[in-house]
């Protein structure tokens, strides 16, 4: 009886220790993944050179495979949205013009 009890307790302790080590390894892996992964979505109308970002209709024209898709109203979403190259009035939210070239640094 004592032997069975000792065997059961030993197996339970070994299982809990193994599970704790697995959880610790999983949390360390999650922390490392959060630190190392920095995904940046590349916009169709943006080109980045060093620390300067160029955006607007002209960089999108140079970056696109099919430039005619820029004026096609039924273009696929990969071609970009027209709102990305539209200047909007901040007060009344109406479009005021087309952004040909925007520089950000």
One Martini backbone bead per residue (centre of mass of N, CA, C, O) as a GRO file, in nm:
protein
  105
    1UNK     BB    1   0.058   0.063  -0.022
    2UNK     BB    2   0.302   0.251   0.008
    3UNK     BB    3   0.413   0.201  -0.273
    4UNK     BB    4   0.171   0.308  -0.435
    5UNK     BB    5   0.167   0.589  -0.316
    6UNK     BB    6   0.459   0.661  -0.398
    7UNK     BB    7   0.419   0.619  -0.705
    8UNK     BB    8   0.192   0.825  -0.748
    9UNK     BB    9   0.342   1.076  -0.637
   10UNK     BB   10   0.582   1.062  -0.832
   11UNK     BB   11   0.420   1.090  -1.097
   12UNK     BB   12   0.281   1.357  -1.029
   13UNK     BB   13   0.538   1.525  -0.991
   14UNK     BB   14   0.659   1.474  -1.273
   15UNK     BB   15   0.420   1.591  -1.434
   16UNK     BB   16   0.422   1.879  -1.309
   17UNK     BB   17   0.714   1.952  -1.386
   18UNK     BB   18   0.682   1.920  -1.692
   19UNK     BB   19   0.450   2.125  -1.725
   20UNK     BB   20   0.603   2.371  -1.614
   21UNK     BB   21   0.828   2.367  -1.828
   22UNK     BB   22   0.642   2.405  -2.072
   23UNK     BB   23   0.517   2.677  -1.986
   24UNK     BB   24   0.781   2.834  -1.965
   25UNK     BB   25   0.868   2.792  -2.262
   26UNK     BB   26   0.615   2.921  -2.390
   27UNK     BB   27   0.644   3.207  -2.263
   28UNK     BB   28   0.927   3.263  -2.377
   29UNK     BB   29   0.846   3.236  -2.676
   30UNK     BB   30   0.633   3.462  -2.676
   31UNK     BB   31   0.819   3.694  -2.592
   32UNK     BB   32   1.016   3.667  -2.829
   33UNK     BB   33   0.804   3.708  -3.054
   34UNK     BB   34   0.710   3.994  -2.969
   35UNK     BB   35   0.992   4.130  -3.001
   36UNK     BB   36   1.070   4.034  -3.309
   37UNK     BB   37   0.788   4.115  -3.419
   38UNK     BB   38   0.762   4.355  -3.699
   39UNK     BB   39   0.499   4.455  -3.873
   40UNK     BB   40   0.491   4.601  -4.205
   41UNK     BB   41   0.283   4.761  -4.403
   42UNK     BB   42   0.272   4.787  -4.745
   43UNK     BB   43   0.198   5.036  -4.940
   44UNK     BB   44   0.115   5.108  -5.268
   45UNK     BB   45   0.192   5.443  -5.219
   46UNK     BB   46   0.482   5.347  -5.089
   47UNK     BB   47   0.823   5.471  -5.041
   48UNK     BB   48   1.129   5.360  -4.881
   49UNK     BB   49   1.422   5.567  -4.807
   50UNK     BB   50   1.546   5.506  -4.544
   51UNK     BB   51   1.387   5.778  -4.366
   52UNK     BB   52   1.224   5.822  -4.629
   53UNK     BB   53   0.884   5.891  -4.731
   54UNK     BB   54   0.706   5.808  -5.024
   55UNK     BB   55   0.393   5.948  -5.137
   56UNK     BB   56   0.144   5.874  -5.381
   57UNK     BB   57   0.087   5.869  -5.719
   58UNK     BB   58   0.382   5.847  -5.827
   59UNK     BB   59   0.488   5.603  -5.660
   60UNK     BB   60   0.257   5.417  -5.750
   61UNK     BB   61   0.323   5.423  -6.051
   62UNK     BB   62   0.618   5.306  -6.018
   63UNK     BB   63   0.523   5.036  -5.851
   64UNK     BB   64   0.341   4.938  -6.059
   65UNK     BB   65   0.262   4.700  -6.304
   66UNK     BB   66  -0.027   4.849  -6.375
   67UNK     BB   67  -0.104   5.176  -6.440
   68UNK     BB   68  -0.412   5.151  -6.532
   69UNK     BB   69  -0.530   5.075  -6.243
   70UNK     BB   70  -0.546   5.374  -6.129
   71UNK     BB   71  -0.814   5.439  -6.333
   72UNK     BB   72  -0.966   5.189  -6.239
   73UNK     BB   73  -1.271   5.123  -6.081
   74UNK     BB   74  -1.218   4.781  -6.103
   75UNK     BB   75  -0.990   4.741  -5.927
   76UNK     BB   76  -0.803   4.588  -5.730
   77UNK     BB   77  -0.694   4.612  -5.399
   78UNK     BB   78  -0.385   4.599  -5.467
   79UNK     BB   79  -0.382   4.889  -5.610
   80UNK     BB   80  -0.562   5.053  -5.426
   81UNK     BB   81  -0.680   5.349  -5.294
   82UNK     BB   82  -0.802   5.665  -5.359
   83UNK     BB   83  -0.781   5.784  -5.061
   84UNK     BB   84  -0.463   5.782  -5.042
   85UNK     BB   85  -0.453   6.031  -5.285
   86UNK     BB   86  -0.638   6.223  -5.105
   87UNK     BB   87  -0.724   6.541  -5.026
   88UNK     BB   88  -0.845   6.650  -4.705
   89UNK     BB   89  -1.057   6.831  -4.529
   90UNK     BB   90  -1.059   6.861  -4.180
   91UNK     BB   91  -1.345   6.986  -4.138
   92UNK     BB   92  -1.552   6.862  -4.388
   93UNK     BB   93  -1.431   6.600  -4.544
   94UNK     BB   94  -1.347   6.701  -4.825
   95UNK     BB   95  -1.230   6.683  -5.127
   96UNK     BB   96  -0.934   6.881  -5.271
   97UNK     BB   97  -0.729   6.656  -5.396
   98UNK     BB   98  -0.415   6.546  -5.525
   99UNK     BB   99  -0.152   6.335  -5.434
  100UNK     BB  100   0.158   6.319  -5.578
  101UNK     BB  101   0.368   6.419  -5.333
  102UNK     BB  102   0.495   6.274  -5.026
  103UNK     BB  103   0.688   6.371  -4.741
  104UNK     BB  104   0.864   6.165  -4.493
  105UNK     BB  105   1.084   6.186  -4.174
   0.00000   0.00000   0.00000
